[in-house]
Amino acid sequence: MKVIPIEPSGYVVKERIVTLGRTDASGIRRLIAATDETMRIDLTFGRKRKSALVLDTGHVVITALSLDELHQLMILEETG
């Protein structure tokens, strides 16, 4: 099980991620709006939303990290 750190105290299991998207994309905005509040996980810690991760459980994780930052975290997790 590989875990990706999201901000200071949030983690996501890499194998559970189905897709990533920018929160300024209309499809992701609609997905976030349509997702039940109990299935949304906000890991922005008060910062501006930049990306969202959709998990295989149906949860949507909202982060303040850019897609590039998430990609770098995934690469770091793979290598070590």
NUKEVEX-911855 format. One record per atom (N, C-alpha, C): residue in one letter; x, y, z negated. Coordinates in steps of 0.1 Angstrom, whole numbers, plus 5000, padded with zeros to 4 digits. Layout:
BEGIN
aXYZ
...
END
This chain:
BEGIN
m500949885000
m500050005000
m500950125000
k500850215010
k501650335011
k500750455008
v501250534999
v500450644994
v501150774999
i500350865004
i500750995009
i500451104999
p501451184994
p501151284985
p500451404992
i499351454986
i498651564992
i498651674981
e499451774982
e499551884972
e500051824959
p499851904948
p500551864935
p499951744929
s498651714929
s498151604922
s497151524930
g497251514943
g496351444951
g497151344960
y496651224961
y497251114969
y496151044978
v496651004989
v495750934998
v496450805003
v495750695003
v496350565008
v496350575023
k497550555029
k497750575043
k496850475051
e496750355047
e496050255054
e494550285055
r494050375046
r492650405046
r492250515056
i493250585061
i492950705070
i492550655084
v491350705088
v490850665101
v491250775112
t491150905108
t491551015117
t491851135109
l492551225116
l492851355110
l492351465120
g492051585114
g491651685123
g491751825116
r491851925124
r491952065119
r490552115115
t490452175104
t489152225099
t488552335107
d489352395116
d488752505125
d488152445138
a488352315140
a487752245151
a486252225149
s485452255158
s483952255156
s483452115152
g484052015158
g483651875154
g483851845139
i485051885135
i485451855121
i484551945111
r484252065115
r483452155107
r482052095106
r481452035117
r480151975117
r480151845108
l481251775109
l481451655101
l481451685086
i482251785082
i482251825068
i480851875064
a480251945072
a478851995068
a477851885067
a477951785075
a477051675075
a477351565064
t478551575059
t478951475049
t478351515035
d477751415029
d477251435015
d478251485006
e477851574997
e478851644988
e479651544979
t478951424976
t479651324968
t480751254976
m480751264989
m481751194998
m482851295002
r482751414998
r483751515002
r484751524990
i486051524993
i487051544983
i487951664987
d487851764979
d488551894982
d489851894974
l490951884982
l492351884976
l493052014981
t492352124983
t492952244987
t493452324975
f492952294963
f493352364951
f493252514952
g492152554959
g491852704960
g492452764972
r493252694980
r493852754992
r492952735004
k493352795015
k492552795027
k492652645033
r491452605038
r491352475044
r492152475057
k492952365059
k493652355072
k493352225079
s493152115072
s492951985078
s492051905070
a491451805076
a490551705070
a490951565074
l490951475065
l491251335067
l489951255065
v489551175075
v488451085074
v488950945070
l488350895059
l488750765054
l487850655058
d488250535058
d487450415062
d486250395052
t486250465041
t485250445031
t484050545034
g484350645043
g483350745047
g483650875040
h484650875031
h485051005024
h485751095034
v485551225032
v486351325039
v487151405029
v488451395031
v489451465023
v489851595029
i489551705023
i489851835028
i491151885022
t492151925030
t493451975024
t493852105029
a494852165023
a495452295027
a496652275035
l496952145038
l498152115046
l497752115061
s498752165069
s498552155084
s498652015089
l498251995101
l498451855107
l499951825108
d500751915111
d502151895112
d502751855098
e502351925088
e502851885074
e502351745071
l501151715074
l500651575071
l501451475079
h501651505091
h502451405100
h503851385094
q504451495089
q505851475083
q505751395070
l504751415062
l504551335050
l504351185054
m503651155064
m503451015069
m504750955073
i505551035081
i506850985086
i507750955074
l507751045064
l508651025052
l508250905045
e506950875044
e506450765037
e506850635044
e506850635057
e507250515065
e508750485063
t509550585063
t511050565063
t511550545049
g510750575039
g511450555026
g510750575014
END
